[in-house]
Amino acid sequence: MYYSILPVMPSVEIIEYVELSYNGCDILAVVTDEGYKIERLYSCDYTKFMDETFAPGTLLNSKLID
């Protein structure tokens, strides 16, 4: 048991981000146990944002990573 004036917080998971070039676009991805997941897309082309392959949370195909 802990006696403290501050609340005892559980350990915080460290999130690792990586900038990648994926299928011709620059993206920010999160490193997970399954692989890389898309977090953010950097593009000036609005059609890339409508493409389902660049949706946030999508697991990346390792063959398309440059």
Residue pairs with C-beta under 8 A, 6 or more apart in sequence:
2 8
15 30
16 30
16 31
17 28
17 29
17 30
17 31
17 39
18 28
18 29
18 30
18 31
18 36
19 26
19 27
19 28
19 29
20 26
20 27
20 28
20 29
20 36
20 60
20 65
20 66
21 27
21 65
21 66
22 29
22 38
22 60
22 64
22 65
22 66
23 53
23 54
23 64
25 41
25 42
25 43
25 48
25 54
26 41
26 42
26 43
27 38
27 39
27 40
27 41
27 42
27 54
28 38
28 39
28 40
28 41
28 42
29 36
29 37
29 38
29 39
29 60
30 36
30 37
30 39
34 59
35 59
35 60
35 62
36 59
36 60
36 62
36 65
37 57
37 58
37 59
37 60
38 54
38 55
38 56
38 57
38 58
38 60
39 56
40 56
41 48
41 49
41 54
41 56
43 49
43 54
48 54
52 58
